[in-house]
Amino acid sequence: MEPRAIDIANMFIEDGINMAMEYLNDQENRKKIIETGINIAQQAIMIAKM
């Protein structure tokens, strides 16, 4: 039986989640993510004030 498109999509999602979890297990990577989020928020606030 051929895998359905939804099954293939679910495999990609699961692989992506697993890769993200591995990345976030590293404390330095978590710090980078937080710093990036703060920068994005600061830029959004600056744009909103224009």
Biopython code that builds the backbone (N, CA, C, O; Angstrom):
import numpy as np
from Bio.PDB.StructureBuilder import StructureBuilder

atoms = [
    (1, "MET", "N", (0.845, -1.185, 0.000)),
    (1, "MET", "CA", (0.000, 0.000, 0.000)),
    (1, "MET", "C", (0.892, 1.251, 0.000)),
    (1, "MET", "O", (1.823, 1.353, 0.799)),
    (2, "GLU", "N", (0.608, 2.175, -0.877)),
    (2, "GLU", "CA", (1.365, 3.423, -0.995)),
    (2, "GLU", "C", (1.071, 4.330, 0.198)),
    (2, "GLU", "O", (-0.070, 4.421, 0.651)),
    (3, "PRO", "N", (2.118, 5.006, 0.708)),
    (3, "PRO", "CA", (1.842, 5.956, 1.788)),
    (3, "PRO", "C", (1.037, 7.146, 1.261)),
    (3, "PRO", "O", (1.267, 7.625, 0.151)),
    (4, "ARG", "N", (0.114, 7.601, 2.059)),
    (4, "ARG", "CA", (-0.686, 8.760, 1.675)),
    (4, "ARG", "C", (0.115, 10.029, 1.914)),
    (4, "ARG", "O", (1.078, 10.030, 2.681)),
    (5, "ALA", "N", (-0.284, 11.096, 1.260)),
    (5, "ALA", "CA", (0.414, 12.377, 1.400)),
    (5, "ALA", "C", (0.430, 12.827, 2.854)),
    (5, "ALA", "O", (1.425, 13.382, 3.321)),
    (6, "ILE", "N", (-0.658, 12.594, 3.569)),
    (6, "ILE", "CA", (-0.723, 13.008, 4.976)),
    (6, "ILE", "C", (0.289, 12.237, 5.815)),
    (6, "ILE", "O", (0.873, 12.794, 6.745)),
    (7, "ASP", "N", (0.502, 10.962, 5.498)),
    (7, "ASP", "CA", (1.483, 10.156, 6.222)),
    (7, "ASP", "C", (2.903, 10.671, 5.967)),
    (7, "ASP", "O", (3.720, 10.741, 6.885)),
    (8, "ILE", "N", (3.182, 11.026, 4.728)),
    (8, "ILE", "CA", (4.498, 11.566, 4.381)),
    (8, "ILE", "C", (4.708, 12.903, 5.084)),
    (8, "ILE", "O", (5.783, 13.162, 5.625)),
    (9, "ALA", "N", (3.681, 13.749, 5.075)),
    (9, "ALA", "CA", (3.771, 15.040, 5.749)),
    (9, "ALA", "C", (4.024, 14.843, 7.238)),
    (9, "ALA", "O", (4.828, 15.564, 7.830)),
    (10, "ASN", "N", (3.354, 13.884, 7.844)),
    (10, "ASN", "CA", (3.546, 13.611, 9.271)),
    (10, "ASN", "C", (4.974, 13.160, 9.568)),
    (10, "ASN", "O", (5.531, 13.512, 10.608)),
    (11, "MET", "N", (5.568, 12.386, 8.665)),
    (11, "MET", "CA", (6.951, 11.956, 8.863)),
    (11, "MET", "C", (7.889, 13.164, 8.838)),
    (11, "MET", "O", (8.801, 13.265, 9.659)),
    (12, "PHE", "N", (7.660, 14.084, 7.886)),
    (12, "PHE", "CA", (8.477, 15.289, 7.820)),
    (12, "PHE", "C", (8.324, 16.124, 9.092)),
    (12, "PHE", "O", (9.305, 16.648, 9.619)),
    (13, "ILE", "N", (7.093, 16.245, 9.579)),
    (13, "ILE", "CA", (6.837, 17.014, 10.799)),
    (13, "ILE", "C", (7.548, 16.376, 11.987)),
    (13, "ILE", "O", (8.194, 17.071, 12.770)),
    (14, "GLU", "N", (7.434, 15.074, 12.122)),
    (14, "GLU", "CA", (8.084, 14.378, 13.232)),
    (14, "GLU", "C", (9.600, 14.550, 13.164)),
    (14, "GLU", "O", (10.244, 14.807, 14.181)),
    (15, "ASP", "N", (10.171, 14.408, 11.961)),
    (15, "ASP", "CA", (11.618, 14.585, 11.806)),
    (15, "ASP", "C", (12.024, 16.008, 12.174)),
    (15, "ASP", "O", (13.034, 16.212, 12.847)),
    (16, "GLY", "N", (11.241, 16.993, 11.735)),
    (16, "GLY", "CA", (11.540, 18.385, 12.049)),
    (16, "GLY", "C", (11.488, 18.656, 13.536)),
    (16, "GLY", "O", (12.346, 19.356, 14.074)),
    (17, "ILE", "N", (10.495, 18.110, 14.199)),
    (17, "ILE", "CA", (10.371, 18.291, 15.650)),
    (17, "ILE", "C", (11.549, 17.645, 16.366)),
    (17, "ILE", "O", (12.109, 18.225, 17.297)),
    (18, "ASN", "N", (11.922, 16.452, 15.935)),
    (18, "ASN", "CA", (13.056, 15.776, 16.568)),
    (18, "ASN", "C", (14.349, 16.565, 16.371)),
    (18, "ASN", "O", (15.153, 16.681, 17.296)),
    (19, "MET", "N", (14.548, 17.099, 15.186)),
    (19, "MET", "CA", (15.742, 17.897, 14.920)),
    (19, "MET", "C", (15.743, 19.168, 15.770)),
    (19, "MET", "O", (16.780, 19.561, 16.305)),
    (20, "ALA", "N", (14.586, 19.801, 15.891)),
    (20, "ALA", "CA", (14.483, 21.016, 16.709)),
    (20, "ALA", "C", (14.769, 20.710, 18.172)),
    (20, "ALA", "O", (15.454, 21.481, 18.844)),
    (21, "MET", "N", (14.258, 19.608, 18.665)),
    (21, "MET", "CA", (14.486, 19.241, 20.068)),
    (21, "MET", "C", (15.967, 18.976, 20.314)),
    (21, "MET", "O", (16.499, 19.374, 21.351)),
    (22, "GLU", "N", (16.640, 18.310, 19.377)),
    (22, "GLU", "CA", (18.075, 18.078, 19.512)),
    (22, "GLU", "C", (18.817, 19.409, 19.544)),
    (22, "GLU", "O", (19.732, 19.591, 20.347)),
    (23, "TYR", "N", (18.430, 20.333, 18.681)),
    (23, "TYR", "CA", (19.067, 21.649, 18.617)),
    (23, "TYR", "C", (18.886, 22.394, 19.932)),
    (23, "TYR", "O", (19.825, 23.007, 20.441)),
    (24, "LEU", "N", (17.677, 22.339, 20.477)),
    (24, "LEU", "CA", (17.373, 23.077, 21.701)),
    (24, "LEU", "C", (17.936, 22.425, 22.962)),
    (24, "LEU", "O", (17.934, 23.041, 24.028)),
    (25, "ASN", "N", (18.413, 21.199, 22.856)),
    (25, "ASN", "CA", (19.049, 20.559, 24.010)),
    (25, "ASN", "C", (20.359, 21.246, 24.368)),
    (25, "ASN", "O", (20.834, 21.129, 25.497)),
    (26, "ASP", "N", (20.944, 21.958, 23.416)),
    (26, "ASP", "CA", (22.200, 22.682, 23.642)),
    (26, "ASP", "C", (21.877, 24.052, 24.236)),
    (26, "ASP", "O", (21.132, 24.832, 23.642)),
    (27, "GLN", "N", (22.437, 24.338, 25.401)),
    (27, "GLN", "CA", (22.163, 25.590, 26.115)),
    (27, "GLN", "C", (22.522, 26.806, 25.273)),
    (27, "GLN", "O", (21.797, 27.801, 25.294)),
    (28, "GLU", "N", (23.623, 26.749, 24.533)),
    (28, "GLU", "CA", (24.052, 27.880, 23.701)),
    (28, "GLU", "C", (23.038, 28.146, 22.584)),
    (28, "GLU", "O", (22.771, 29.301, 22.253)),
    (29, "ASN", "N", (22.480, 27.096, 22.011)),
    (29, "ASN", "CA", (21.466, 27.268, 20.969)),
    (29, "ASN", "C", (20.197, 27.906, 21.528)),
    (29, "ASN", "O", (19.578, 28.747, 20.877)),
    (30, "ARG", "N", (19.813, 27.499, 22.745)),
    (30, "ARG", "CA", (18.643, 28.106, 23.382)),
    (30, "ARG", "C", (18.862, 29.595, 23.593)),
    (30, "ARG", "O", (17.957, 30.401, 23.378)),
    (31, "LYS", "N", (20.073, 29.956, 24.016)),
    (31, "LYS", "CA", (20.408, 31.365, 24.236)),
    (31, "LYS", "C", (20.285, 32.143, 22.919)),
    (31, "LYS", "O", (19.750, 33.252, 22.902)),
    (32, "LYS", "N", (20.772, 31.571, 21.833)),
    (32, "LYS", "CA", (20.696, 32.232, 20.520)),
    (32, "LYS", "C", (19.234, 32.451, 20.107)),
    (32, "LYS", "O", (18.882, 33.510, 19.589)),
    (33, "ILE", "N", (18.404, 31.457, 20.337)),
    (33, "ILE", "CA", (16.981, 31.557, 19.980)),
    (33, "ILE", "C", (16.319, 32.685, 20.767)),
    (33, "ILE", "O", (15.569, 33.483, 20.205)),
    (34, "ILE", "N", (16.597, 32.747, 22.054)),
    (34, "ILE", "CA", (15.998, 33.788, 22.906)),
    (34, "ILE", "C", (16.478, 35.169, 22.473)),
    (34, "ILE", "O", (15.682, 36.102, 22.367)),
    (35, "GLU", "N", (17.774, 35.298, 22.224)),
    (35, "GLU", "CA", (18.316, 36.589, 21.783)),
    (35, "GLU", "C", (17.696, 37.026, 20.459)),
    (35, "GLU", "O", (17.376, 38.201, 20.278)),
    (36, "THR", "N", (17.530, 36.102, 19.555)),
    (36, "THR", "CA", (16.910, 36.422, 18.264)),
    (36, "THR", "C", (15.471, 36.861, 18.457)),
    (36, "THR", "O", (15.027, 37.820, 17.825)),
    (37, "GLY", "N", (14.733, 36.169, 19.325)),
    (37, "GLY", "CA", (13.347, 36.539, 19.607)),
    (37, "GLY", "C", (13.242, 37.936, 20.195)),
    (37, "GLY", "O", (12.336, 38.696, 19.854)),
    (38, "ILE", "N", (14.170, 38.270, 21.078)),
    (38, "ILE", "CA", (14.177, 39.609, 21.679)),
    (38, "ILE", "C", (14.440, 40.657, 20.607)),
    (38, "ILE", "O", (13.782, 41.696, 20.578)),
    (39, "ASN", "N", (15.404, 40.389, 19.723)),
    (39, "ASN", "CA", (15.703, 41.335, 18.638)),
    (39, "ASN", "C", (14.505, 41.537, 17.712)),
    (39, "ASN", "O", (14.213, 42.663, 17.310)),
    (40, "ILE", "N", (13.822, 40.465, 17.378)),
    (40, "ILE", "CA", (12.642, 40.565, 16.514)),
    (40, "ILE", "C", (11.563, 41.399, 17.195)),
    (40, "ILE", "O", (10.942, 42.254, 16.563)),
    (41, "ALA", "N", (11.341, 41.150, 18.483)),
    (41, "ALA", "CA", (10.331, 41.900, 19.230)),
    (41, "ALA", "C", (10.696, 43.380, 19.277)),
    (41, "ALA", "O", (9.822, 44.229, 19.100)),
    (42, "GLN", "N", (11.965, 43.708, 19.512)),
    (42, "GLN", "CA", (12.392, 45.098, 19.568)),
    (42, "GLN", "C", (12.181, 45.787, 18.216)),
    (42, "GLN", "O", (11.735, 46.933, 18.169)),
    (43, "GLN", "N", (12.497, 45.101, 17.132)),
    (43, "GLN", "CA", (12.286, 45.670, 15.799)),
    (43, "GLN", "C", (10.804, 45.878, 15.520)),
    (43, "GLN", "O", (10.418, 46.890, 14.935)),
    (44, "ALA", "N", (9.976, 44.930, 15.932)),
    (44, "ALA", "CA", (8.534, 45.068, 15.717)),
    (44, "ALA", "C", (7.987, 46.262, 16.485)),
    (44, "ALA", "O", (7.126, 46.982, 15.978)),
    (45, "ILE", "N", (8.470, 46.478, 17.689)),
    (45, "ILE", "CA", (8.027, 47.618, 18.495)),
    (45, "ILE", "C", (8.447, 48.930, 17.814)),
    (45, "ILE", "O", (7.668, 49.881, 17.749)),
    (46, "MET", "N", (9.689, 48.968, 17.308)),
    (46, "MET", "CA", (10.164, 50.170, 16.626)),
    (46, "MET", "C", (9.320, 50.477, 15.393)),
    (46, "MET", "O", (8.985, 51.634, 15.136)),
    (47, "ILE", "N", (8.982, 49.447, 14.637)),
    (47, "ILE", "CA", (8.168, 49.636, 13.431)),
    (47, "ILE", "C", (6.771, 50.097, 13.807)),
    (47, "ILE", "O", (6.207, 50.972, 13.150)),
    (48, "ALA", "N", (6.210, 49.512, 14.860)),
    (48, "ALA", "CA", (4.857, 49.893, 15.294)),
    (48, "ALA", "C", (4.783, 51.337, 15.750)),
    (48, "ALA", "O", (3.732, 51.968, 15.638)),
    (49, "LYS", "N", (5.883, 51.868, 16.261)),
    (49, "LYS", "CA", (5.893, 53.256, 16.734)),
    (49, "LYS", "C", (5.996, 54.249, 15.595)),
    (49, "LYS", "O", (5.763, 55.440, 15.803)),
    (50, "MET", "N", (6.334, 53.801, 14.407)),
    (50, "MET", "CA", (6.493, 54.724, 13.258)),
    (50, "MET", "C", (5.163, 55.257, 12.797)),
    (50, "MET", "O", (5.107, 56.040, 11.849)),
]
sb = StructureBuilder()
sb.init_structure("model")
sb.init_model(0)
sb.init_chain("A")
sb.init_seg("    ")
for serial, (resi, resn, name, xyz) in enumerate(atoms, 1):
    if name == "N":
        sb.init_residue(resn, " ", resi, " ")
    sb.init_atom(name, np.array(xyz, "f"), 0.0, 1.0, " ", f" {name:<3s}", serial, name[0])
structure = sb.get_structure()
